[in-house]
Amino acid sequence: MPKRSKAETKHTIEQILIEAQKQILEMGYDVMSYSSLSEATGISRTGISHHFPHKSDFLIQLEPKFASLLMEHLDFSCRDALRTSWLRALESPTFSGIVKLFFSICGSSQLDSAQYKTLGSLNAKASAELGEHGPSMIDMLLGRSAVLLFSQKQLV
């Protein structure tokens, strides 16, 4: 079998990451698997695991994208704007999927939540824009999100 070019390898990795992101946000991290990725991409499970030996490798690669997707929904101009934009953003499947991912990571015995830097990025941005009350605002919004998302799950 001929060796693949760097461009082909890069394309394969990008294809896997696009599908992994989609599945993590739609199905959840716990449900996404090498089998579901293989089925969706047409890339063998072995081929996927060659590039991503551990399932947590997907989170490491995708986290900057998830942080960016969260931030683009939020208005840090004042505390009311942050609260309003956050609650509105929860209606977005992408935003709520990333928040659910955070809760999944925090509740996992297999993942180190300290590696999930998105919350730190949110706190840093809130602190820079809103001062000392910014991080406590993020904590309050995460707590409210847990209640709202759990309530929705119970209704489905």
C-alpha positions in Angstrom: 0.0 0.0 0.0 1.5 3.4 -1.0 2.3 5.9 1.7 -0.3 8.6 2.1 0.7 12.2 1.5 0.7 14.8 4.3 -2.3 16.5 2.6 -4.3 13.3 2.5 -3.5 12.6 6.2 -4.5 16.1 7.2 -7.7 15.8 5.2 -8.5 12.4 7.0 -7.8 13.9 10.4 -10.0 16.9 9.6 -12.8 14.6 8.3 -12.7 12.6 11.6 -12.7 15.8 13.7 -15.6 17.3 11.9 -17.7 14.1 12.5 -16.5 13.8 16.1 -17.5 17.4 16.8 -20.9 16.7 15.3 -21.5 13.5 17.2 -20.2 15.0 20.5 -22.6 17.9 20.3 -25.6 16.0 19.0 -25.3 12.6 20.7 -22.9 13.3 23.5 -19.4 12.4 24.3 -20.3 9.2 26.0 -22.3 7.9 23.0 -19.8 8.9 20.4 -17.6 5.9 19.6 -15.0 4.7 17.1 -17.7 2.6 15.5 -20.1 5.5 15.1 -17.3 7.6 13.7 -16.2 4.8 11.3 -19.8 4.3 10.1 -20.3 8.1 9.4 -16.9 8.8 7.8 -16.2 5.5 6.0 -12.8 5.4 7.7 -12.0 2.2 9.5 -11.9 2.1 13.3 -8.2 1.2 13.1 -7.6 4.2 10.9 -9.4 6.5 13.3 -7.6 5.0 16.3 -4.3 5.5 14.5 -4.8 9.2 14.6 -6.7 9.3 17.9 -5.5 6.5 20.1 -7.6 7.6 23.1 -11.2 8.9 23.0 -10.1 11.9 25.1 -7.8 12.9 22.2 -10.9 14.2 20.4 -11.6 16.6 23.3 -8.0 17.8 23.3 -8.2 18.6 19.6 -11.7 20.0 19.6 -11.5 22.1 22.8 -10.3 25.3 21.2 -13.1 25.1 18.7 -15.6 24.5 21.5 -14.3 27.5 23.4 -14.6 29.7 20.3 -18.2 28.4 19.7 -19.2 29.3 23.2 -17.6 32.7 23.2 -19.2 33.7 19.9 -22.7 33.4 21.5 -21.9 35.6 24.6 -22.0 39.3 25.2 -19.6 40.3 28.0 -20.4 44.0 27.9 -22.2 43.9 31.3 -23.6 41.3 33.7 -27.2 41.6 32.4 -26.0 41.2 28.8 -23.9 38.1 29.7 -26.9 36.6 31.5 -29.3 37.3 28.7 -26.9 36.2 26.0 -26.1 33.0 27.9 -29.8 32.0 28.5 -30.6 32.8 24.8 -27.5 30.8 23.7 -28.8 27.7 25.6 -31.5 27.5 22.9 -28.7 26.8 20.4 -28.0 23.1 20.0 -24.3 23.9 19.6 -24.0 26.0 22.8 -26.1 23.6 24.9 -24.2 20.7 23.5 -20.9 22.2 24.7 -22.4 23.0 28.1 -23.6 19.4 28.4 -20.2 18.2 27.4 -18.7 20.2 30.3 -21.1 18.5 32.7 -20.3 15.1 31.2 -16.6 15.7 31.7 -17.1 16.9 35.3 -19.1 13.8 36.1 -16.6 11.4 34.4 -14.3 9.2 36.3 -12.3 8.6 33.1 -11.6 12.3 32.2 -9.7 14.9 34.0 -11.8 18.0 34.1 -8.7 20.1 34.8 -7.7 19.5 31.2 -10.9 21.1 30.0 -9.7 24.7 29.7 -12.8 26.2 28.2 -14.2 27.1 31.6 -11.0 28.8 32.5 -11.2 30.8 29.3 -14.8 31.8 30.1 -13.8 32.9 33.6 -10.8 34.8 32.3 -12.9 36.6 29.7 -15.6 37.4 32.3 -13.0 38.6 34.8 -11.4 40.8 32.2 -14.6 42.3 31.0 -16.7 42.3 34.2 -14.2 42.5 36.9 -14.1 40.3 40.1 -17.8 39.4 39.8 -17.3 37.9 36.3 -16.3 34.4 37.3 -19.1 34.1 39.9 -21.5 35.1 37.1 -20.2 32.2 35.0 -20.6 29.9 38.0 -24.2 31.0 38.5 -25.0 30.6 34.8 -23.5 27.1 34.7 -25.7 26.2 37.7 -28.7 27.6 36.1 -27.8 25.8 32.9 -27.6 22.5 34.7 -31.1 23.0 36.1 -32.6 24.1 32.7 -30.9 21.3 30.7 -31.9 18.7 33.3 -35.5 19.9 33.2 -35.5 19.7 29.4 -34.1 16.2 29.5 -36.9 15.1 31.9 -39.5 16.5 29.5 -38.2 14.6 26.4 
